[in-house]
Amino acid sequence: MHTAQVIPKPSLLKRRALVPVPHVLLGEHKTTADDGTPLPDLNNVQGDVIFMFPKRWEQFMFFKITNVVQFRKALGVYAPMITSSAQTALNIDAIDKSGGANLDIVSYGFAITKSGLKALGITEKLNEPHFDQGSLINEKAQLGDMREYDPVFNGDGVNDGIVVVTARTEETCKKAMDGIKIIFKDSVTVLCTYEGRVRPGEAEHFGWRDGISQPAPKEIVHPKPGQRVVKPGVLVLGFPGDPVYDVKGMRPTFTKEGSFMVFRKLEQNVLFLEDYTNQNWTFIPANVPGDKPLDEDERKGLFGARIVGRFKSGVPLALSPYREDTKYLQPDYINNFDYTEPNGRCPFSAHVRKTAPRQLQPIVSKEYLDASVLVRAGIPYGDEISDKEREEWAKLSPSERENAKSPRGLLFVCYQSSIDNGFFRQQAGFANNDFFPITGLVPQKIGQDPILGGPKPVTGTQGEVDISQDGEVTMQVINKKGDKYEVDGFAKKIDPSVVSYEQKFFVTSRGGEYYFIPSISTVKGWGT
């Protein structure tokens, strides 16, 4: 008889993906690493960038500056309230020692867009190409965003910045944000306020535990087994790991100890994913190696795990390829794996394998992958699915279900020193790239990330070509104007006898923006 293994639940601190090193928890900060390279001042770096604010509720206030003089005065009041990384580490430790009991700690953050800097009279380039070009909407096509954006993101320079507030309770979070709006009331127009909250089990709306895999900046975050250790400058500007660190004068001095933030509102079609799973789970065979057959629920769970790369609990498919083994939830196991495992335990197209690739040497260097990491600090938004919503869903046609709008999703936030190396590479270069991860010298079509990817527009299906075998092919096509184009690629015959299911996509981007996260001293300098 199979008996479920009971695994002790780790402490709050051990469960966190980002755990400050011991001396930081004691309030002690090193200015240089053991190898002599400089480390950022944790009293000056905003707290969400490295350690993530501890939170159950979060509000984002998007604003447009209307009176620069008053705005600078408001910044002078607000700047001392911004929560540093040093204070965030102490807050995390206090919550852990209390067992999480009734410690309702408020944290504050601030971010500004290119248009916001311009309003302050700052026109210098920050030498981050995506930030310098303007708003995220200008790169909508490259990101694969096919649908309409929310008004706050639907234009270049529509919003000038964000104020972020987090807390343990909804009431405290709202009260704190109300206080912020009073501080800025004579200087900005509040365009909108988004609100998110942590769901039961720390899962996003699809049901997967989120935020498990995060980078560990060297000598700042205590690395757990399998966690990628990176130079602090991968996250914080002006330090080794920042791609322009070695080039003097590439960035204005005020950018030091800042970061770049990307915000996206990602709408999740949860019921469509449920339908998709219910229609296709039978493609998972019941018989698995070395164990009893999987039951229906286990096959459904494995089907979803092959989409994401982890079971909903967070157990990695690379370690537990058929049946969920909860021992791998322990901190020493949950990230301690790579994808060199035999027999294709984790599909190449799985979400976590696409966006956080491991061990691609010698084809892709470790340094390239290290530069691609970012801290993800998002939070779910929207209510849980109601019985009434399910009743209305049942009345929709298949096409209506696939294209339905959803009132829930993820408020995605990430931090990095280079949007180009971090977010943009992960989204456009990894998730949307049918041929990534690279498996050899000959490109292999893997497919897009089923979570972050999206259907590419079909440009045409007419005409015939003479192809008799798989291999490289070059074609010339003519558009409606008579212009000729050359298309190079690889042709592979489709075998109609092979049973498969069509890849679908479940996330719709409703827009986002590129932000600069200034250091606390920089915000104080902007204030009056």
C-alpha positions as CSV (number, residue, x, y, z in Angstrom):
1,M,0.0,0.0,0.0
2,H,1.4,3.4,-1.0
3,T,1.7,5.8,1.9
4,A,2.2,9.5,1.3
5,Q,5.5,10.8,2.7
6,V,5.0,13.5,5.3
7,I,7.6,16.3,4.8
8,P,8.1,18.9,7.6
9,K,7.3,22.4,6.5
10,P,10.4,24.6,6.4
11,S,10.4,28.0,8.3
12,L,9.2,31.1,6.5
13,L,12.8,32.2,5.9
14,K,13.9,28.8,4.4
15,R,10.8,28.8,2.1
16,R,11.8,32.1,0.6
17,A,13.6,32.0,-2.7
18,L,15.7,35.0,-1.7
19,V,17.3,34.7,1.7
20,P,19.7,37.4,2.9
21,V,23.2,36.2,4.0
22,P,23.5,36.0,7.8
23,H,25.5,39.2,8.3
24,V,22.8,41.2,6.4
25,L,20.1,39.7,8.7
26,L,22.2,41.1,11.6
27,G,22.2,44.6,10.0
28,E,25.9,44.3,9.0
29,H,26.8,45.3,5.4
30,K,30.0,44.7,3.5
31,T,31.2,47.3,1.0
32,T,33.5,44.8,-0.9
33,A,33.2,41.1,-1.7
34,D,35.8,38.6,-0.6
35,D,37.5,38.9,-4.0
36,G,37.8,42.7,-3.6
37,T,35.1,43.7,-6.0
38,P,32.6,46.4,-4.8
39,L,29.2,45.6,-3.4
40,P,26.1,47.9,-3.5
41,D,25.1,49.8,-0.4
42,L,22.0,48.0,0.8
43,N,20.8,51.1,2.6
44,N,20.6,52.9,-0.7
45,V,19.1,50.2,-3.0
46,Q,15.3,49.9,-3.0
47,G,14.1,46.9,-1.1
48,D,12.1,45.0,-3.7
49,V,15.0,44.9,-6.2
50,I,17.2,42.3,-4.4
51,F,15.1,40.6,-1.6
52,M,11.5,41.4,-2.7
53,F,9.2,43.0,-0.2
54,P,7.4,40.6,2.2
55,K,3.7,41.0,1.3
56,R,0.2,39.7,1.1
57,W,-1.3,42.7,-0.6
58,E,0.2,45.2,-3.0
59,Q,-1.0,48.4,-4.7
60,F,0.6,50.1,-7.7
61,M,-0.3,53.8,-8.3
62,F,0.4,54.9,-11.9
63,F,0.7,58.7,-12.2
64,K,1.3,61.6,-14.7
65,I,3.3,64.6,-13.4
66,T,1.2,67.8,-13.7
67,N,3.3,70.2,-11.6
68,V,7.0,69.6,-11.5
69,V,7.7,72.0,-8.6
70,Q,5.1,70.4,-6.4
71,F,6.3,66.9,-7.5
72,R,9.8,67.6,-6.3
73,K,8.4,68.8,-3.0
74,A,6.3,65.6,-2.8
75,L,9.5,63.5,-3.5
76,G,11.2,65.3,-0.7
77,V,8.5,64.1,1.7
78,Y,8.2,60.6,0.2
79,A,11.9,59.7,-0.3
80,P,12.6,59.0,3.4
81,M,9.7,56.6,3.4
82,I,11.1,54.4,0.6
83,T,12.1,51.0,2.0
84,S,15.7,50.0,1.5
85,S,17.1,46.5,0.9
86,A,18.8,46.7,4.3
87,Q,15.5,47.4,6.0
88,T,13.7,44.7,3.9
89,A,16.2,42.1,5.1
90,L,15.4,43.1,8.7
91,N,11.7,43.0,8.0
92,I,12.0,39.5,6.5
93,D,13.9,38.3,9.6
94,A,11.4,39.8,12.0
95,I,8.5,38.1,10.2
96,D,10.3,34.8,10.2
97,K,11.1,35.0,13.9
98,S,7.5,35.9,14.7
99,G,6.2,33.0,12.7
100,G,4.3,35.5,10.6
101,A,2.0,36.4,13.4
102,N,0.3,39.7,13.0
103,L,3.3,41.7,11.8
104,D,1.7,44.0,9.3
105,I,4.8,45.7,7.8
106,V,4.3,48.4,5.2
107,S,7.0,48.7,2.4
108,Y,7.3,51.5,-0.1
109,G,8.9,51.7,-3.6
110,F,9.2,54.2,-6.4
111,A,9.8,53.9,-10.2
112,I,9.9,56.4,-13.1
113,T,9.6,56.2,-16.9
114,K,11.6,57.9,-19.6
115,S,8.8,60.5,-19.9
116,G,8.9,61.0,-16.1
117,L,12.6,61.8,-16.2
118,K,12.0,64.2,-19.1
119,A,9.3,66.0,-17.0
120,L,12.0,66.5,-14.3
121,G,14.3,68.0,-16.9
122,I,16.5,64.9,-17.1
123,T,17.2,64.1,-20.8
124,E,20.4,62.0,-20.6
125,K,20.3,58.5,-22.0
126,L,20.7,55.8,-19.4
127,N,22.3,53.5,-22.0
128,E,19.7,50.8,-21.7
129,P,18.2,50.5,-25.3
130,H,14.7,49.5,-24.4
131,F,14.3,52.2,-21.7
132,D,15.9,54.8,-23.9
133,Q,13.7,54.2,-26.9
134,G,10.6,55.0,-24.8
135,S,7.5,53.0,-23.7
136,L,7.1,49.3,-23.9
137,I,4.2,49.7,-26.4
138,N,6.7,50.7,-29.0
139,E,8.1,47.1,-28.9
140,K,4.7,45.4,-28.7
141,A,5.2,43.4,-31.9
142,Q,8.7,42.1,-30.8
143,L,7.2,41.0,-27.5
144,G,4.5,39.0,-29.3
145,D,1.6,41.0,-27.7
146,M,-1.4,40.6,-30.0
147,R,-4.3,42.2,-28.0
148,E,-5.3,45.7,-26.9
149,Y,-3.4,47.3,-24.0
150,D,-5.0,48.9,-20.9
151,P,-5.3,52.7,-21.3
152,V,-2.5,53.4,-18.8
153,F,-0.1,51.6,-21.2
154,N,-1.7,52.4,-24.5
155,G,0.7,55.0,-25.8
156,D,4.2,56.3,-25.6
157,G,4.7,58.3,-22.4
158,V,1.2,57.9,-21.1
159,N,2.4,57.3,-17.5
160,D,5.4,58.9,-15.8
161,G,5.9,56.5,-12.9
162,I,4.6,54.2,-10.2
163,V,4.5,54.3,-6.4
164,V,4.4,50.9,-4.9
165,V,2.9,49.9,-1.5
166,T,2.9,46.5,0.1
167,A,1.5,45.2,3.4
168,R,0.2,42.1,5.1
169,T,-3.5,43.1,5.1
170,E,-5.8,44.8,2.6
171,E,-6.8,47.5,5.0
172,T,-3.2,48.5,5.9
173,C,-2.2,48.5,2.3
174,K,-5.1,50.7,1.2
175,K,-4.6,53.1,4.1
176,A,-0.9,53.5,3.3
177,M,-1.7,54.2,-0.4
178,D,-4.3,56.7,0.6
179,G,-1.6,58.5,2.5
180,I,0.7,58.5,-0.5
181,K,-2.0,60.0,-2.7
182,I,-2.3,62.9,-0.2
183,I,1.4,63.5,-0.4
184,F,1.3,63.7,-4.3
185,K,-2.2,65.2,-4.7
186,D,-1.0,68.7,-5.9
187,S,1.6,67.3,-8.3
188,V,0.2,64.3,-10.2
189,T,-2.8,62.9,-11.9
190,V,-3.5,59.4,-10.6
191,L,-4.2,57.4,-13.8
192,C,-5.2,54.2,-12.1
193,T,-4.3,51.9,-9.2
194,Y,-3.8,48.2,-9.6
195,E,-4.2,45.9,-6.7
196,G,-2.8,42.4,-6.2
197,R,-2.9,39.9,-3.4
198,V,-1.2,36.6,-2.6
199,R,-3.4,33.6,-3.2
200,P,-3.7,30.6,-0.9
201,G,-0.6,28.4,-1.2
202,E,1.3,31.2,-2.8
203,A,0.0,30.1,-6.2
204,E,-0.9,32.2,-9.2
205,H,-4.4,31.8,-10.7
206,F,-3.5,28.8,-12.9
207,G,-2.6,27.0,-9.6
208,W,1.2,26.8,-9.7
209,R,3.3,28.0,-6.8
210,D,5.2,31.1,-8.2
211,G,8.6,32.7,-7.6
212,I,10.5,29.5,-6.7
213,S,13.6,30.1,-8.8
214,Q,15.4,33.4,-8.3
215,P,19.1,34.4,-8.7
216,A,21.4,34.8,-5.7
217,P,23.6,37.9,-5.9
218,K,27.0,36.9,-4.7
219,E,27.6,37.6,-1.0
220,I,24.2,39.3,-0.6
221,V,21.8,36.4,-0.9
222,H,22.5,33.0,0.6
223,P,22.5,30.5,-2.3
224,K,20.6,27.3,-1.9
225,P,21.5,24.1,-3.7
226,G,21.0,24.7,-7.5
227,Q,20.4,28.4,-7.2
228,R,22.2,30.5,-9.8
229,V,24.8,32.7,-8.2
230,V,25.4,35.9,-10.1
231,K,27.4,39.1,-9.8
232,P,25.3,41.8,-8.0
233,G,25.6,44.1,-11.0
234,V,23.2,41.7,-12.9
235,L,20.5,43.3,-10.8
236,V,22.0,46.6,-9.5
237,L,23.5,49.3,-11.8
238,G,27.1,50.4,-11.4
239,F,28.6,47.1,-10.2
240,P,30.4,44.1,-11.7
241,G,27.8,42.2,-13.8
242,D,26.2,45.4,-15.1
243,P,27.0,45.2,-18.9
244,V,28.4,48.7,-19.1
245,Y,30.3,48.6,-15.7
246,D,33.7,48.6,-17.3
247,V,32.9,51.6,-19.7
248,K,33.4,54.9,-17.8
249,G,30.7,57.5,-18.4
250,M,28.3,55.2,-20.1
251,R,25.6,56.1,-17.6
252,P,24.8,59.2,-15.6
253,T,26.1,59.0,-12.0
254,F,22.6,59.2,-10.5
255,T,21.9,55.7,-11.9
256,K,24.3,54.0,-9.5
257,E,22.6,51.6,-7.1
258,G,19.5,51.8,-9.2
259,S,17.9,49.1,-11.4
260,F,15.4,48.7,-14.2
261,M,12.0,47.4,-13.7
262,V,9.5,45.9,-16.2
263,F,5.8,45.9,-15.3
264,R,3.3,43.9,-17.3
265,K,-0.4,43.1,-16.7
266,L,-0.7,39.4,-17.8
267,E,-4.3,38.3,-18.1
268,Q,-4.8,34.6,-17.4
269,N,-7.6,32.5,-19.1
270,V,-7.8,30.0,-16.3
271,L,-11.0,28.3,-17.4
272,F,-9.6,27.8,-20.9
273,L,-6.5,26.1,-19.5
274,E,-8.8,23.8,-17.5
275,D,-10.7,23.0,-20.7
276,Y,-7.5,22.3,-22.5
277,T,-6.3,19.9,-19.8
278,N,-9.6,18.1,-19.6
279,Q,-9.6,17.6,-23.4
280,N,-6.0,16.4,-23.7
281,W,-4.9,14.7,-20.5
282,T,-5.5,11.3,-22.1
283,F,-2.4,11.8,-24.2
284,I,-0.5,11.1,-20.9
285,P,-0.1,7.3,-20.7
286,A,-1.3,5.6,-17.5
287,N,1.7,3.2,-17.4
288,V,4.9,4.7,-16.2
289,P,8.3,3.2,-15.5
290,G,8.8,1.4,-12.2
291,D,5.6,2.3,-10.5
292,K,1.9,1.6,-10.4
293,P,-0.3,3.1,-13.2
294,L,-1.2,6.8,-12.8
295,D,-4.9,7.5,-12.0
296,E,-6.9,10.2,-13.9
297,D,-6.0,13.0,-11.5
298,E,-2.3,12.1,-11.6
299,R,-2.4,12.1,-15.4
300,K,-4.0,15.5,-15.5
301,G,-1.4,16.8,-13.0
302,L,1.4,15.4,-15.2
303,F,-0.1,17.0,-18.3
304,G,0.0,20.4,-16.6
305,A,3.5,19.8,-15.3
306,R,4.7,19.2,-18.8
307,I,3.3,22.5,-19.8
308,V,5.0,24.4,-17.0
309,G,8.0,22.2,-16.1
310,R,6.9,21.8,-12.5
311,F,3.9,20.3,-10.7
312,K,1.6,22.8,-9.2
313,S,3.2,22.4,-5.8
314,G,6.6,23.3,-7.3
315,V,8.1,19.8,-7.6
316,P,10.4,20.0,-10.6
317,L,9.6,17.6,-13.4
318,A,13.3,17.0,-14.0
319,L,13.5,15.3,-10.6
320,S,10.1,13.8,-10.4
321,P,9.2,13.0,-14.0
322,Y,6.0,11.0,-13.6
323,R,4.4,11.1,-10.1
324,E,4.7,14.1,-7.8
325,D,7.2,13.4,-5.0
326,T,6.9,16.0,-2.3
327,K,10.3,15.4,-0.9
328,Y,11.6,17.6,-3.7
329,L,9.8,20.6,-2.2
330,Q,12.5,20.8,0.4
331,P,14.9,23.8,-0.1
332,D,17.8,21.5,-0.7
333,Y,16.1,19.9,-3.7
334,I,13.5,22.3,-5.2
335,N,16.1,24.0,-7.5
336,N,18.9,21.5,-7.4
337,F,18.7,20.1,-10.9
338,D,19.6,20.6,-14.5
339,Y,18.2,19.4,-17.8
340,T,20.9,16.8,-18.6
341,E,18.6,14.1,-17.3
342,P,17.9,11.1,-19.6
343,N,14.7,10.3,-21.5
344,G,13.4,13.9,-21.9
345,R,11.9,14.1,-18.4
346,C,11.1,17.8,-18.9
347,P,9.9,19.0,-22.4
348,F,12.1,21.5,-24.1
349,S,9.0,23.8,-24.5
350,A,8.0,23.8,-20.8
351,H,7.7,27.3,-19.4
352,V,10.5,27.0,-16.8
353,R,12.9,25.3,-19.2
354,K,12.3,28.0,-21.9
355,T,12.6,31.1,-19.6
356,A,15.3,29.7,-17.1
357,P,17.5,27.4,-19.1
358,R,20.2,25.4,-17.4
359,Q,23.4,23.7,-18.6
360,L,23.4,24.7,-22.3
361,Q,27.2,24.7,-22.5
362,P,29.2,24.5,-24.7
363,I,26.6,25.9,-27.2
364,V,25.5,28.7,-24.9
365,S,28.0,30.0,-22.3
366,K,27.3,30.1,-18.5
367,E,28.1,33.9,-18.6
368,Y,25.4,34.5,-21.2
369,L,22.8,32.6,-19.1
370,D,23.9,34.4,-15.9
371,A,23.4,37.8,-17.6
372,S,19.8,36.7,-18.5
373,V,18.5,36.3,-15.0
374,L,16.2,38.7,-13.2
375,V,14.3,39.0,-9.9
376,R,10.6,38.3,-10.4
377,A,8.4,40.0,-7.8
378,G,4.9,39.9,-9.3
379,I,1.6,39.2,-7.5
380,P,-1.8,37.8,-8.7
381,Y,-4.8,40.1,-9.3
382,G,-8.5,39.5,-9.5
383,D,-11.1,37.4,-7.6
384,E,-11.4,33.7,-7.5
385,I,-13.6,32.0,-10.1
386,S,-17.2,31.9,-8.9
387,D,-19.9,29.3,-9.6
388,K,-21.8,31.9,-11.7
389,E,-18.8,32.5,-13.8
390,R,-18.5,28.8,-14.5
391,E,-22.2,28.7,-15.5
392,E,-21.7,31.5,-18.0
393,W,-18.5,29.8,-19.3
394,A,-20.4,26.7,-20.1
395,K,-22.6,28.6,-22.5
396,L,-19.7,29.9,-24.6
397,S,-18.6,28.4,-27.9
398,P,-15.0,27.0,-28.3
399,S,-13.9,30.1,-30.1
400,E,-15.5,32.4,-27.5
401,R,-13.7,30.5,-24.8
402,E,-10.3,30.7,-26.4
403,N,-10.7,34.5,-26.9
404,A,-12.6,35.3,-23.7
405,K,-11.5,38.2,-21.5
406,S,-10.6,37.3,-18.0
407,P,-10.8,39.4,-14.8
408,R,-7.8,37.8,-13.2
409,G,-4.1,37.3,-13.9
410,L,-0.6,38.3,-12.8
411,L,0.8,41.8,-12.2
412,F,4.3,40.9,-13.4
413,V,7.3,42.8,-12.0
414,C,10.9,42.1,-12.6
415,Y,14.3,43.8,-11.9
416,Q,17.6,43.7,-13.7
417,S,20.5,46.0,-14.7
418,S,19.8,45.4,-18.4
419,I,16.3,45.0,-19.8
420,D,18.0,43.8,-23.0
421,N,19.8,41.0,-21.3
422,G,17.0,40.2,-18.8
423,F,13.4,40.6,-19.6
424,F,13.6,41.2,-23.4
425,R,15.9,38.2,-23.9
426,Q,13.7,36.0,-21.8
427,Q,10.5,37.1,-23.6
428,A,11.6,37.6,-27.2
429,G,14.7,35.5,-27.4
430,F,13.6,32.5,-25.2
431,A,9.8,32.3,-24.7
432,N,8.8,33.4,-28.2
433,N,11.6,31.6,-30.0
434,D,10.4,28.4,-31.6
435,F,14.0,27.2,-31.8
436,F,15.0,27.8,-28.1
437,P,16.5,26.1,-26.1
438,I,19.2,25.2,-28.5
439,T,19.8,21.5,-28.5
440,G,22.6,21.2,-31.1
441,L,24.3,22.7,-34.1
442,V,21.3,22.0,-36.3
443,P,18.2,24.1,-35.2
444,Q,15.3,22.1,-33.9
445,K,11.8,23.5,-33.7
446,I,10.8,23.3,-30.0
447,G,7.7,25.5,-30.1
448,Q,6.9,28.6,-28.0
449,D,6.5,28.9,-24.3
450,P,2.8,27.8,-23.7
451,I,2.5,30.3,-20.9
452,L,4.3,33.4,-22.2
453,G,4.2,32.7,-25.9
454,G,1.5,33.4,-28.4
455,P,0.3,32.4,-31.8
456,K,2.2,34.0,-34.6
457,P,0.2,35.5,-37.5
458,V,0.0,33.2,-40.5
459,T,1.2,35.2,-43.6
460,G,-0.1,32.8,-46.2
461,T,-0.8,29.2,-47.1
462,Q,-1.3,29.3,-50.8
463,G,0.9,27.7,-53.4
464,E,2.8,24.4,-53.9
465,V,6.5,23.6,-53.7
466,D,8.4,20.5,-54.8
467,I,9.9,19.0,-51.5
468,S,10.6,15.3,-51.3
469,Q,12.6,15.0,-48.0
470,D,13.3,16.8,-44.7
471,G,16.0,19.4,-44.8
472,E,17.0,23.0,-45.4
473,V,14.9,24.8,-47.9
474,T,15.0,28.2,-49.6
475,M,11.8,29.7,-51.1
476,Q,10.8,32.9,-52.9
477,V,7.4,34.4,-52.2
478,I,5.6,37.3,-53.7
479,N,3.4,39.7,-51.8
480,K,0.2,41.4,-53.2
481,K,2.3,44.3,-54.5
482,G,4.5,42.0,-56.5
483,D,7.5,42.4,-54.2
484,K,9.7,39.2,-53.9
485,Y,11.0,37.9,-50.6
486,E,13.4,35.0,-49.9
487,V,12.6,32.6,-47.0
488,D,15.2,30.3,-45.6
489,G,14.4,27.5,-43.1
490,F,14.0,23.8,-42.5
491,A,11.2,21.7,-43.9
492,K,9.9,18.7,-42.0
493,K,7.1,16.4,-43.4
494,I,4.0,16.2,-41.2
495,D,3.0,12.6,-40.5
496,P,-0.9,12.6,-40.2
497,S,-0.7,9.2,-38.5
498,V,1.1,10.7,-35.4
499,V,-1.5,11.6,-32.8
500,S,-0.8,14.9,-31.2
501,Y,-2.6,17.9,-29.7
502,E,-2.5,21.5,-30.9
503,Q,-0.6,24.0,-28.8
504,K,-2.8,26.7,-27.3
505,F,-1.9,29.8,-25.3
506,F,-3.5,31.0,-22.1
507,V,-2.0,34.4,-21.2
508,T,-2.8,37.7,-22.8
509,S,-0.6,40.8,-22.2
510,R,-2.7,43.9,-21.4
511,G,0.4,46.1,-21.6
512,G,3.2,47.2,-19.5
513,E,6.0,49.7,-19.2
514,Y,9.8,50.1,-18.7
515,Y,10.9,51.9,-15.5
516,F,14.0,53.1,-13.9
517,I,14.3,52.3,-10.2
518,P,16.4,55.1,-8.7
519,S,18.5,54.7,-5.6
520,I,17.0,56.2,-2.4
521,S,19.7,58.9,-2.4
522,T,18.8,59.8,-6.0
523,V,15.2,60.2,-5.1
524,K,16.2,62.4,-2.2
525,G,18.3,64.5,-4.5
526,W,15.4,65.0,-6.9
527,G,13.2,66.2,-4.0
528,T,13.2,69.7,-2.5
